[in-house]
Amino acid sequence: MGYVRIVNATSPEPAGPDSTSPDPAAPGRIVLLTTSHRVAPGLLSWPAWQALRTADTVLCADGAHPQLPYLREAAIAVAEASPTAQELVDACAGGRTVVVVATGEGEPALTDGLARLAGSGRVRMPELELLPASYDLPGARLLDLVQVMDRIRAECPWSSRQTHQGLAKYGIEEAYELVEAIETGDREELREELGDVLLQVVFHSRIAEEDPDAPFSVDDVAGGIVAKLIHRHPHVFGEEKAETPEDVKEHWLRTKAEEKRRTSVTEGVPLGQPGLALTAKLASRARTAGLRVPLPQGDGVGYRLLALAAHAEAEGVDPEAALRAAARAYRDAILEAEGAAPGAIGAAGGGHRDAEAHPEPDTVEE
C-alpha cells in the first residue's frame, strides 16, 4: 500500500535511518497518518511503519487514540499535542519530518489551516502527504451498523422496547418494498430498500442477544449462513463439479434434503405467504420431487386462481410478479382515467361520502 501525495508529487521518498543529515534550508515534510477504526489497532501498512520509524517527531491530539499503545510498544515516541498549522510548519524547519496521527475526525481544522497557509503564497510550505495506514475491508461498514444498532437499542425509548413479534410486520413491508424497487428498476431505491431489509436483520439479531434462554447475536446469524453457503456449494468450496446452473441446483437440493431430513416436500413452505406465491411454491416442490398430483377441483374463483398459478409456475413464470405487473398497468389506466375526467371522483352529490359511510365488504382498506 502506498501513500497519496496531496502536493509536491515529485518530492523525494522518506529518509532512511542511514541517510545524511537533513538540509537546513529544506522545508521539511508533514505526513498525515490516517487509520480506520474498523481495522484492529496496530495493523498498519509497511509505508506507515516506515514513516513512523523515520520521522523526527510523531504527534497525536488524542491521548486515547487506539493506535498509541501499539506505537509505543514498537518504541515509537508519540507526543500528545494539537499544533496549529503554523506551529506544524515551523516544526518542519531544517528538513524535519513530522508525522501527525490523525484522530477519528481526520484533523479538519489542521488541514484547513495548512491549505490557507499554502494559498497565501507567503509561506514556504513543507511537503504535505496523506498516508492511509489501514484500509477498510469489503463489508467493514457492517461493523458500524452493528455498533449504531447497539446504541439505539440501549438509548432509544422506542427501539429499546421492540420485540420480534412487534417488528414482524416491518419485515414483511420492507421485503415488499425491496421487490417493488427491483421490479421498477430504480437503482437508488434498490440501494435504500436493501439497507432497510438489512436493518431488520441486525435489529432482530440485537434483540435476540437479550433472550434469557437461547440468546444469539448477529455474528451467530452470519456464521450460520456462511456455514450453510459453504456446505451447499461443494462445487466452489469442495471437490464437487458443477458445469451448469442445473448441476448447481441439483447439488443444492441434495444437500438441503440431507440437512432438513423432511418427511414431506410441503415442510418449510410458509402457509401465511400470498396465495399465488404459496401455490407456485407447492407446485414447484411437487414437480421437483417428481410427484404428479392432480389439482383439486372445485367451484369458485379460488380454484381457478389455483390452476392459473400452478400453470404459471410450470411455465417458469412467477405468478405474483405477473399479477403485480398487470396490477401496475391497471393502476396506470386508473390514473389516466382520473386525468381525463378531473374532479369526477366524489363529484356526484356527495356519493364519495356515502361510500365512506357504507363501504362494500371487498373495498374496506386498513
C-alpha positions in Angstrom: 0.0 0.0 0.0 1.4 3.4 -0.9 0.6 6.8 0.2 -1.2 9.6 -1.7 0.7 12.8 -2.3 -1.5 15.9 -1.8 1.0 18.3 -3.2 4.7 18.2 -4.4 4.1 14.9 -6.1 7.7 14.7 -7.2 9.2 15.1 -3.8 11.7 12.6 -2.5 10.9 9.4 -0.6 11.2 9.4 3.2 14.8 9.4 4.5 16.0 6.1 5.9 18.0 5.6 9.0 21.3 5.7 7.1 20.5 8.9 5.2 22.7 12.0 5.6 21.7 14.9 7.8 18.7 17.0 6.8 19.3 20.0 4.6 18.9 23.1 6.9 17.3 25.0 4.0 14.8 22.3 3.2 11.1 23.0 4.1 10.6 19.5 5.6 7.7 17.2 5.4 4.3 16.7 7.1 2.7 13.3 7.0 -1.0 13.0 8.0 -1.4 9.4 9.0 -5.0 8.1 8.8 -6.3 4.8 10.2 -9.6 3.0 10.0 -11.4 2.3 13.3 -12.8 -0.8 11.6 -9.4 -2.5 11.4 -7.7 -3.8 14.6 -5.2 -1.2 16.0 -1.6 -2.0 15.3 -2.3 -3.4 11.9 -0.6 -0.8 9.8 0.8 -0.7 6.3 4.5 -1.1 5.7 4.8 2.5 4.3 3.1 3.7 7.5 5.6 1.9 9.8 8.4 3.3 7.7 7.1 6.9 8.0 6.7 6.5 11.8 10.1 5.0 12.3 12.0 7.6 10.3 10.0 10.7 11.5 11.8 13.3 13.6 8.5 13.9 15.5 5.2 12.0 15.9 2.2 13.9 17.2 -1.3 12.9 18.1 -4.0 15.2 19.5 -5.9 12.3 21.1 -4.1 10.8 24.1 -6.6 7.9 24.0 -6.2 7.1 20.3 -6.3 3.3 20.0 -3.1 3.1 17.9 -0.9 4.8 20.5 -0.3 1.7 22.8 0.9 -0.2 19.7 3.1 2.6 18.5 4.8 2.9 21.9 5.1 -0.9 22.1 7.1 -0.5 18.8 9.4 2.0 20.5 7.9 5.0 18.6 7.7 8.1 20.8 4.4 9.9 20.4 3.8 13.3 21.8 0.2 14.3 22.7 -0.2 17.7 21.0 -2.5 19.7 18.8 -0.4 22.2 17.0 -1.7 25.0 14.8 -0.9 24.9 11.1 1.9 27.5 11.5 3.4 25.6 14.5 3.5 22.5 12.5 5.2 24.2 9.6 7.7 25.7 12.0 8.4 22.2 13.4 9.4 21.0 9.9 12.1 23.7 9.5 15.5 22.4 8.6 14.1 19.5 6.6 12.5 17.7 9.6 9.7 15.2 9.1 6.6 15.4 11.4 4.0 12.6 11.4 0.5 13.5 12.7 -1.5 10.5 13.7 -5.0 11.7 12.7 -7.9 11.4 15.1 -11.2 9.9 14.0 -12.4 13.3 12.7 -9.4 13.5 10.3 -7.9 16.8 11.6 -10.1 19.2 9.5 -9.0 22.3 11.4 -5.3 21.5 10.8 -5.7 20.6 7.1 -7.8 23.7 6.5 -5.1 25.8 8.2 -2.4 24.3 6.1 -4.5 24.9 3.0 -4.8 28.6 3.9 -1.1 28.9 4.5 -0.3 27.3 1.2 -2.8 29.5 -0.6 -1.3 32.7 0.9 1.9 32.3 -1.1 3.8 33.9 1.8 5.0 30.7 3.5 7.4 28.1 2.1 5.3 25.0 2.7 6.7 21.6 3.7 5.8 18.7 1.6 2.3 17.5 2.5 1.3 13.9 2.3 -1.7 11.8 3.2 -0.7 8.4 4.2 -3.5 5.8 4.8 -2.1 3.4 7.3 -5.0 1.0 7.2 -7.9 0.5 4.8 -11.4 -0.8 5.3 -12.0 -4.4 4.1 -15.2 -5.0 2.0 -18.1 -5.2 4.4 -16.4 -3.1 7.0 -19.3 -0.7 7.3 -21.4 -3.5 8.6 -19.4 -3.1 11.8 -20.7 0.5 12.0 -24.3 -0.7 11.6 -23.9 -3.2 14.4 -22.4 -0.5 16.7 -25.1 2.0 15.8 -27.9 -0.6 16.4 -26.4 -1.5 19.7 -26.5 2.1 20.9 -30.0 2.7 19.6 -31.3 -0.4 21.3 -29.8 0.8 24.6 -30.8 4.5 24.4 -33.8 4.9 22.1 -37.2 4.8 24.1 -39.0 3.2 21.1 -36.3 0.8 19.9 -35.4 -0.4 23.4 -39.0 -1.8 23.8 -39.4 -3.6 20.5 -39.8 -7.4 20.2 -39.5 -9.9 17.4 -43.3 -10.1 17.3 -43.7 -6.3 17.2 -41.2 -5.9 14.3 -42.6 -8.8 12.2 -44.9 -6.6 10.1 -42.0 -4.3 9.2 -40.0 -7.2 7.9 -42.9 -8.0 5.5 -43.3 -4.4 4.5 -39.6 -3.9 3.8 -39.4 -7.1 1.8 -42.3 -6.0 -0.4 -40.7 -2.5 -0.9 -37.5 -4.3 -1.9 -39.3 -6.3 -4.5 -41.0 -3.2 -5.8 -37.7 -1.4 -6.2 -36.3 -4.4 -8.1 -39.3 -4.6 -10.4 -39.3 -0.8 -11.1 -35.6 -0.8 -11.8 -34.9 2.2 -9.5 -31.3 1.8 -8.5 -31.3 4.4 -5.8 -34.5 3.0 -4.3 -33.0 -0.5 -4.5 -29.9 0.6 -2.5 -32.1 2.1 0.1 -34.5 -0.8 0.4 -31.7 -3.3 0.7 -30.5 -1.2 3.7 -33.9 -1.3 5.2 -34.0 -5.1 4.9 -30.5 -5.3 6.4 -31.7 -3.2 9.3 -34.4 -5.7 10.1 -31.8 -8.5 10.3 -29.5 -6.5 12.6 -32.4 -5.3 14.7 -33.7 -8.8 15.3 -30.3 -10.1 16.0 -29.7 -7.4 18.6 -33.0 -8.2 20.3 -32.1 -11.9 20.3 -28.9 -11.2 22.3 -31.2 -10.4 25.3 -33.1 -13.6 25.3 -32.6 -15.3 28.7 -32.9 -18.9 27.4 -31.5 -19.0 23.8 -29.6 -15.8 23.0 -27.7 -15.3 19.8 -26.0 -12.4 18.1 -25.6 -11.1 14.6 -22.3 -13.0 14.5 -24.1 -16.2 15.1 -26.6 -15.3 12.3 -23.7 -14.5 9.9 -21.8 -17.6 10.9 -24.8 -19.8 10.3 -25.4 -18.6 6.8 -21.7 -18.7 5.9 -21.6 -22.4 7.0 -24.7 -23.1 5.1 -23.5 -21.5 1.9 -20.2 -23.3 2.1 -21.9 -26.6 2.7 -24.4 -26.1 -0.1 -21.7 -25.1 -2.6 -19.3 -28.1 -2.7 -18.5 -27.2 -6.3 -17.0 -23.9 -5.1 -15.5 -24.9 -1.7 -15.1 -28.6 -2.2 -14.3 -31.2 -4.8 -17.7 -31.5 -6.5 -18.0 -30.4 -10.1 -20.8 -28.3 -11.5 -20.7 -27.1 -15.1 -24.3 -25.7 -15.5 -26.9 -24.0 -13.3 -28.8 -27.2 -13.4 -25.8 -29.0 -11.8 -25.7 -26.3 -9.1 -29.4 -26.7 -8.4 -29.0 -30.5 -8.1 -26.2 -30.0 -5.5 -28.3 -27.5 -3.6 -31.4 -29.7 -3.4 -29.5 -32.8 -2.4 -27.5 -31.1 0.4 -30.7 -29.3 1.6 -32.6 -32.5 1.7 -29.8 -34.1 3.7 -29.8 -31.2 6.2 -33.6 -30.9 6.7 -34.5 -34.6 6.8 -38.0 -33.7 5.8 -40.8 -36.3 5.6 -42.8 -34.2 3.2 -42.0 -31.8 0.4 -44.5 -29.4 1.9 -42.5 -28.9 5.1 -41.0 -25.5 5.3 -43.5 -23.9 3.0 -44.9 -20.9 4.9 -48.7 -21.0 4.6 -49.1 -17.3 5.5 -47.5 -16.1 2.3 -49.6 -14.6 -0.5 -51.9 -17.2 -2.2 -50.3 -17.1 -5.7 -46.8 -17.4 -4.2 -47.9 -20.3 -2.0 -49.5 -22.2 -4.9 -46.4 -21.7 -7.0 -44.1 -22.9 -4.2 -46.2 -26.0 -3.6 -46.3 -26.8 -7.3 -42.6 -26.3 -7.6 -41.9 -28.6 -4.6 -44.2 -31.3 -6.1 -42.7 -31.0 -9.6 -39.1 -31.1 -8.3 -39.9 -34.2 -6.3 -41.4 -35.9 -9.4 -44.8 -36.1 -7.9 -47.7 -35.9 -10.3 -50.5 -34.5 -8.1 -53.7 -33.5 -9.9 -55.0 -30.1 -8.9 -58.1 -30.3 -6.7 -61.3 -29.4 -8.5 -64.0 -27.2 -7.1 -66.2 -24.2 -7.7 -65.3 -20.6 -7.2 -62.5 -18.2 -8.1 -60.1 -19.8 -5.6 -59.8 -23.0 -7.6 -59.5 -21.1 -10.9 -56.6 -19.0 -9.4 -55.0 -22.1 -8.1 -55.0 -23.6 -11.6 -53.6 -20.4 -13.1 -50.8 -20.1 -10.5 -49.8 -23.8 -11.0 -49.8 -23.3 -14.8 -47.7 -20.2 -14.5 -45.1 -22.0 -12.3 -44.9 -24.9 -14.8 -44.2 -22.3 -17.5 -41.4 -20.7 -15.4 -43.5 -17.6 -14.7 -43.7 -16.1 -11.2 -47.5 -15.6 -10.8 -47.1 -13.0 -8.1 -44.8 -10.9 -10.2 -47.0 -11.3 -13.3 -50.1 -10.2 -11.3 -48.2 -7.2 -9.9 -47.2 -6.2 -13.4 -50.8 -6.4 -14.5 -51.9 -4.5 -11.4 -49.5 -1.7 -12.2 -50.9 -1.5 -15.7 -54.4 -1.3 -14.2 -53.2 1.5 -11.8 -51.8 3.4 -14.8 -55.2 3.1 -16.5 -56.9 4.4 -13.4 -54.5 7.4 -13.3 -55.2 8.1 -17.0 -58.9 7.9 -16.4 -58.6 10.3 -13.5 -56.6 12.7 -15.6 -59.1 12.6 -18.4 -62.0 13.3 -16.1 -60.7 15.7 -13.4 -63.0 16.1 -10.4 -65.1 13.1 -11.3 -64.3 11.2 -8.1 -66.8 12.2 -5.4 -68.5 14.9 -7.6 -71.8 13.2 -7.9 -73.7 14.9 -5.0 -71.6 13.5 -2.1 -71.5 10.0 -3.4 -68.0 9.6 -2.1 -69.0 10.3 1.4 -71.9 7.8 1.2 -69.3 5.2 0.0 -67.2 6.0 3.0 -70.1 5.6 5.4 -71.2 2.3 3.9 -68.2 0.6 2.3 -68.6 -2.5 0.3 -67.1 -5.5 2.1 -64.4 -6.1 -0.6 -63.3 -2.5 -0.6 -62.5 -1.9 3.0 -58.9 -1.0 3.5 -56.7 -0.7 6.5 
